[in-house]
Amino acid sequence: MHRLPAPPASSLRGRGTLAAAAAGAVVAGGQTLVTAVYGAPGADLPVAALLPVADARPALPAAAVVDAVGGDQQPPNSLRLGPLADGPGAAALDPRTEVDVRNLTKAADIGEQLARRTAVLRAALAHGAPEATVLGNRAFVRPTLGRLTSGFGARWGVTHDGVDIANAIGTPIYALTDGVVEESGPASGFGMWVVVRHADGEKTVYGHVNRTYVGIGQQVRAGERIADIGNRGFSTGPHLHLEVWAPDGTKLNPIRWLAAHGIRF
């Protein structure tokens, strides 16, 4: 009588099962990571090694197919996962298999994080913002395109509480990050402005704007168009006057604040 070879050792069989089970999660959750490292979809990817392949072994003669094992006849010491692993005779993972499980789980978690961050980044750029970055799950964008013409600090014998970014009237201005509109419309000195309060209590101020697109109390998202560059108020030419206020009202250097959040001029 001919018999099939004995089933492989439990640790090897367990590792193969775990790799196959986790592969889908890694590929699905971490598509961004795979694309960034190995190229665009359609390219030859090393992860293809985790995909099922056709069995190229020749078929056994009918006489050799004896004692086939079905779903209700598991071989001794077979690996079980989940609640069944606590039952009698359940096999424990060997150290190498446990390492494989941890690594695959970590890879799946990283893939999911990258997918979430990519979604946040795309949303921040969806309205035309020229640049965006993500810190944690929060997006920050470059507020407008233009040339930096005046910095933060002393200027003409007075304190300049923000920075000036010059460009043509009508150039879009974008919310630096998520927040609620606190002011929108006429303002002394600025002609017209928009003030956005953020979740941490900080505020961003957009002055000399030509037109606003938001109202007081409105929730805005990072990268949303909130105004256009203008030349209203005390202004010598079309530009955005940008300020950043700490929760206590202290005026912060916008260039340093932006750099700390991944945006550099």
Residue pairs with C-beta under 8 A, 6 or more apart in sequence:
1 66
2 63
2 64
2 66
3 66
3 67
4 64
4 65
4 66
4 67
4 68
7 13
7 69
7 75
7 78
10 77
10 78
10 79
10 91
11 79
11 93
11 94
11 96
11 97
13 78
13 79
14 79
14 91
14 93
14 94
14 97
15 96
15 97
15 100
17 79
17 81
18 81
18 97
18 100
18 101
18 104
19 50
19 100
19 104
20 50
20 52
22 101
22 104
22 105
22 107
22 108
23 47
23 50
23 51
23 104
25 104
25 108
25 111
26 47
26 50
26 104
26 107
26 108
26 111
27 34
27 47
27 50
27 111
28 111
29 108
29 109
29 111
29 112
29 115
30 107
30 108
30 110
30 111
30 112
30 114
30 115
31 111
31 115
32 111
32 114
32 115
32 118
33 110
33 111
33 114
34 45
34 47
34 111
35 41
38 45
38 46
38 47
39 45
69 75
76 89
77 89
77 91
78 91
79 91
79 93
80 87
80 90
80 91
84 90
93 101
116 137
117 134
117 137
120 134
120 137
120 138
120 139
121 132
121 133
121 134
121 139
123 139
123 221
123 222
123 223
124 132
124 134
124 139
124 140
124 141
124 221
124 222
124 223
125 132
125 141
125 223
126 223
127 174
127 223
127 224
127 225
128 172
128 174
128 223
128 225
129 141
129 142
129 174
129 222
129 223
130 141
130 142
130 144
130 145
131 141
131 142
131 263
132 139
132 140
132 141
132 142
132 222
132 223
133 139
133 140
133 141
133 261
133 262
133 263
134 140
134 262
135 261
135 262
138 177
138 178
138 222
139 177
139 178
139 221
139 222
139 223
140 176
140 177
140 222
140 258
140 261
140 262
140 263
141 174
141 175
141 176
141 177
141 222
141 223
141 263
142 174
142 258
142 263
143 165
143 173
143 174
143 175
143 176
143 204
143 206
143 240
143 242
144 165
144 167
144 171
144 172
144 173
144 174
144 229
144 240
145 167
145 171
146 165
146 166
146 167
146 171
146 229
146 239
146 240
147 165
147 166
147 167
148 163
148 164
148 165
148 255
148 265
149 164
149 165
149 166
149 239
150 160
150 163
150 164
151 160
151 163
151 255
152 160
152 161
152 162
152 163
152 253
152 254
152 255
153 159
153 160
153 253
154 160
161 243
161 251
162 205
162 207
162 241
162 242
162 243
162 244
162 251
162 254
163 241
163 242
163 253
163 254
163 255
163 265
164 239
164 240
164 241
164 242
165 229
165 239
165 240
165 242
165 265
166 237
166 238
166 239
167 229
167 238
167 239
167 240
168 229
168 238
169 210
169 228
169 229
169 230
169 231
169 238
170 210
170 211
170 228
170 229
171 228
171 229
171 238
171 240
172 225
172 228
172 229
173 194
173 206
173 209
173 225
173 226
173 227
173 228
173 229
173 240
174 222
174 223
174 224
174 225
174 226
175 196
175 204
175 220
175 221
175 222
175 223
175 224
175 226
176 196
176 204
176 222
176 258
177 198
177 204
177 222
177 261
178 198
178 199
178 219
178 220
178 221
178 222
179 196
179 197
179 198
179 199
179 203
179 204
179 219
179 220
180 196
180 197
180 217
180 218
180 219
180 220
181 194
181 195
181 196
181 197
181 214
181 215
181 216
181 217
181 218
181 219
181 220
181 226
182 195
182 196
182 197
182 203
182 216
183 193
183 194
183 195
183 216
184 193
184 194
184 195
184 212
184 214
184 215
184 216
184 218
185 192
185 193
185 212
186 192
187 193
187 207
187 233
188 233
189 207
189 233
189 234
190 207
190 208
190 209
190 232
190 233
190 234
190 241
191 207
191 208
191 209
191 230
191 231
191 232
191 233
191 234
191 235
192 207
192 208
192 209
192 210
192 211
192 212
192 227
192 230
192 232
192 233
193 205
193 206
193 207
193 208
193 209
194 205
194 206
194 209
194 212
194 214
194 226
194 227
195 203
195 204
195 205
195 206
196 203
196 204
196 206
196 220
196 226
197 203
198 204
200 247
201 246
201 247
202 244
202 245
202 246
202 247
202 252
203 244
203 245
204 242
204 243
204 244
204 245
205 241
205 242
205 243
205 244
205 245
206 226
206 227
206 240
206 241
206 242
207 233
207 240
207 241
207 242
207 243
208 229
208 230
208 231
208 232
208 233
208 235
208 238
208 239
208 240
208 241
209 227
209 228
209 229
209 230
209 232
209 240
210 227
210 228
210 229
210 230
210 231
210 232
210 238
211 227
211 228
211 230
212 226
212 227
213 225
213 226
213 227
214 220
214 224
214 226
214 227
220 226
229 238
229 239
229 240
230 238
231 237
231 238
231 239
235 241
242 254
243 251
243 254
244 251
244 252
244 253
244 254
244 257
245 251
245 252
246 252
255 265
258 264
258 265
